[in-house]
Amino acid sequence: MQTWAKIVVIVVGVVAVAGFGAYEVVTSTAAPDPCAGTTVSNTTASVETPEPTALASTFSGAVHSSRSSDTAGTTGRAHVAAGSTIQVVAAENFWGSLVSQLGGNRTSVLSIVTDPNADPHEYEANTSDAQAIANAQYVIVNGVGYDDWALQLISAANTPNQVVLNVGDLNGVSVTGGIVTGNPHMWYNPVYVNRTVAAMYSNLVSIQPPSTAYFQANYAALNASLGSLYARANEIRDQFAGAIVASTESIFVYLANYTHLDLVSPPAFMEAIAEGNDPPAQSVVQFQCQLESGKVRVLVYNEQTVTPITTNMKAIAASNNVTIVGVTETIQPPNVPFQVWMNAEYLQLENALNANALGQ
């Protein structure tokens, strides 16, 4: 049911004309339709990524040779003796989960941002965070403006020989890159995850060379697990490429591009919500019209950036039979591995697309 009412106002003026018993009737035109001219087609530029089938082959369990700690996006040259535990701090738990699986019992990993009910963009560091980062031999930050607080703590601590992996720098993602190449939600891009895991492995080997064989075994196991995860992304691409979907936030841009789904949400809307700003009025109207068009099959809803506007869009989607898929920025529940969390979201998306295709 359309929520925009088309109001036709008929103004009847009775005008007495001297010498005549005539009437002049004046009728206004219909009020402009805010959805007129709205198109439901791809509005989001895609980012170049390998085909899903090509990516799957990189998760074959083959182990990359050890590289020096000057890997792109990495600084520092810490060395930890055999038998000692590497102290690792990850700014967010999605990267913390992956490095923990690689490091196993040779590492002690602290993930700082873990609350699935809070917006990570708004996290404020405390003295405990500062102390943990100062004492760490290895720190992993997302970068791209997502966790500047962590970069500030690293700079303030200035810990000698500390190894820092900046995932944004590693993947060539910059805050000036817009909604695609400046999008900080890199853990939703399978290609970037693959590259980041490889860098983590190389960093751990460089920090503690005597544990290389141990890290290699863990790396092979993690690659196999991620291969199974991204096989589901390949399934989504193979079955639903071109399906029209929407998202309240830019968190879904990478995965939509990877699976070849047609993400139509106004980029200005998604980017503003991601940054905690009010989206332009025109983008709000356009988004609402898209959801009311009957063409959008799924709305991906970021449950950690809830605002009155996104809540309203969710309600509009529901009233127009658009299936809603909730996602989070941090691992939910917090105690499960990265792959379990991400697979559950993939499965929910796949089921929503399938149910919609069947008209259920």
N, C-alpha and C positions, 0 to 999 in steps of 0.2 A: 504494500500500500504506500503510495507516495505521501511523504510528509510535507511536501511543498504544496500548499493549496493554491489553485489557480483561481484568483478572485476576479470576477468580472463585475465591474460596477456600472450600472446603467443609470445614468442621470437623466431624468425626464424634466425638461423645463417647459413650462406652459407659458408661452409668451402671447399676450394679447396684441394682435396687430389691428391698429385702427382701421375700421371699415370692413374687417374680415373676421370670421369666426374660426380662424385657423390656429393650429398648434405646431410649435417647433420642437421636435424630439432630438435630444443630443445624447449619443451613446459613446462611452469611452472605450478605448481598446483594452484588451486583457493585460493584466499586470505582467511584466516580463518574467519568463520562466527561468529561474536561476540555473536549471540544468540544461538549458538550450545550448547546443554546441559542445557539450561535454562528451569527450570520447573516452572509451575504455580500451586503451591500448598501452603498450609498453612505454613508460615515461622515464624509466631509470636506465641510465647508461650502464652497459655491462663491463665487467672487468675481464681481461684476458686471463683465462685459466686453462690448464690442460683438460682434455676431455675426461669425463669420469672413468672410462675404461682404461685410459692411459694412467690415471692416477692410481687405480687399483694395482697395477703392476709394480708400482713403487713400494707397495706394502707387501713385498714378497718375503720379508724376513731377512733379506740381504742386509749386511751390516756395513755402514759406511766406514771407510778407513779413518783412523784418528787424525784430526786436524789440530792445528795450533789454536790457541785461545783467541787469536785475532780474527775469528770468524766474524763475518759482517754482522753488525749489531751487538757485538760482544767486546767488552773492554776488561782489562785486568789479567793477571797471570798468577793466580794463587796456586799453591801446591800444598796438598795435605798428605801426610805420611800414611803409609799402609797401616791398617789397623785402627786408624782414627776415623771419626765420623765427620763427614762434610756438613757444615752448618749451612742450610739453604733457606732463603726466604723468598717466597713468591708473593707478589702484591695481590694476586687474585687466585682463588682456589682452582680454577680451570687449568691454569698453567702449573699450579702446585701439584695437582693430581697426576699430571703427566710426568713431571720430573721425579715425583715420589716413586712412580712405577719403574722408572729407569734406574734411580739410585738405590732402591731397595734398602737393605739394612746398612749400607755404606753411607747413607745420608740421614739427616734429621731435617724434615721439611716443615716449615711454618708457613701457612697461607694466611694472609692478613684479611682480605675481603672475602667473607664467606656467607654473609646473611642473605638468603634468597628473598627476604621480605623487604630489603632496603635497596635503594638505587645506588649502585656502585659509583656513579658519576658524582654523587654528593658525599662520598666518604671523607671523613676528617681524621687525620692521623693523630696518634697520642704518643706519650713518652715511651710506652712499651714497644710500639712500632719502631720508634727511633732507636731504641736500644737493640732490638732484634736485628735491624738492618746494619747497625754499626758492628755487631759481632759476627755477622755472616761472612763466610768465604765466597758464597755464590748467591747473587740476587737476580731475580727475574721480574722484569716489569713489562707491562703491556705497551706503554708508550702511547703515542698519537693523542696526547692530551687527556687520556683516560685516567691516568694515575700520576699526575704531576707531583702530588704530595710525596710519592715514593722517590722520585728523582731528586726532590729537594732534600729529603732525608739522607740519600746516598751522598749527595754533594756536601752536606753539612758534616757527615761522619768522616768522609775522606779516608776510609779504611785502606791501609796499604795492601796492594796486590789483590784486592777484592775483584772477583769476576762478576761483571754485570751483563746480563743479556737483555737487550731492549728489543722486544718482538716486532715493534713497528719499524725500527731501523732495519732489522734483519729482512723484513719482507718488503721494504721500500714503500711503506705506507706513511703518509705525511698529513699533518693537520690541515695543510692547505689543499689537500686533494679532493675535497668535496665528499659527496655521499658514497662514492665508490673507493677511490684510491686514498681517501682520507678517513675512511670508516674504521673506527677502532675495534669493532667487534670481530676480530680476526679469527677467533676460535670457532666461528661458524663457517669459515672457509677451509675445506679439507686440504687444499694445496698449502695454505699457510700453516696449518697444523702439522702437516708432514715435514715442512721445512724447519719449523720450530723444534720439533722432536729431534730431528737430525742435529740441530745446533746444540740442544741440551745434551745429547749423547756425547758429542765432541767436547763440550765444555767439561763434563764430568771426567772424561778420560784425561783431559789435559790437567785437571786439578789433582787427580789421583791415578797416575799411570799404572801402578801395580794392580789396580782393580779392573783393568781393561777387559779381561775375559768375562768378568762378572757383569759389567755394564753391557757388553756385547750380547750376552744371553738375555738380559732384560730388554734390550732394544729389539731383539728379534721377536720376543714374546709380545711386546707392545705393538710392533708393526703388524703382527698377525691379528691382534685384537682390533686394531684400527682398520685393517683391511676388511674385516667382517662388518664393522660399523659402516664404512663407506660403500660397501656393497649395497646397503639399503638406499643410500643416496643415489646410487646408479639405477636402482629399481625405480625410484621416483622419477628420475629423468627419463628412463625408457618408457614408462607407462603414461606419464602425465606432462611431458614437455609441451609447452604452449598453453597449459591451463592458466586461466586468469585468476590471480590471487592479489590480495592486498595486505598491507602491514601498517600497524600504527607507528612503527619506528624503524630506523635504519638497521636494526639488528638482523633483519631477515634478508638484506640485500645480497650478501655474499652467497648464501645458500640458494636463494632464488635464481641467481645467475648460474650457479654451479649445476643446478638441476634443470635449468632451462624453463623454469616456470615464468609466466608473464606477470611480473610485478608492476601493477598500474598505479599504486598510491603516489600522490604528488610528492616528489622529492623534497620540496620545501616543507611539507608537513612532517615527513619522517625525520628530517634533519633537525627541525626545530624541537620536536618532542625529545629526541635523543639528547639535545643540548640543554633541555630544561626550559626552553623558551616557548612563548605562545606562537603557534604557526600563523602565517599570513591568512587573513580572512578568506581570500580567494581560494587558497588551498583547502580550507575547511569545507567550503561550499562544493568544490570539485570532488573532494573525497566522499562527501555525503552522497552526491549524485552518482558516483561510481558504485557505491554500496547499494543504492536503490535501483540500479540499472537492470538487475536480474542476470548480469553476466559474470560478476565476481563469485567465485566458488568457495574461497576460503579467506578468512581474515586472520592473520597472525598477530597475536596480541601480546605485547611485552608486559608481563605481570609485575615488573619492577619499576616501570615508569608510568604509573597510573595517575591520570589527571582528569578533571571534569570533562575535558574535550575527548580524551581517549575512551573514557567510560561511555560518553554519549555515542561515539562511533561504534563501540561494541554493541550498544543497545540497538542502533540503527541496523547493524549487520544482522543481529538476531531476528529483528522484525521483518527482515527481507530474505530470510532463509539462507543466509550466508553462514557456513560452518565456521566456528571460532576455534582456533588452536592457540593455546597459551604457551609461551616460552619464557625462560628466565635467563638473566645474564650470568648468574653464578650457579654452581651445581646445586640441584634440587632432587632429592634431599642432600644436604651437605656431606654426608658420610659415604656416598657411593662414588665409584670411579667415574672419570670423565666419560668413558665409553657408555656406561650404563645410563647416565643422565642424557647424553646426546641421542642414544639409540631410542630412548623412550619418546623424545621429542620428534625424531624422524618417524617413528611408528605412528604417533598421533597424527602427524601431517599426512602420511600415506593413507591412513584409514579415513581421514577426513576427505581427501581427494577421491578416494575410492567410493565412499558412501555418496558423495555428491554426484559422482559419475553415474551411479546406479539410481539416482533420484530419491535416495532415502533421507 
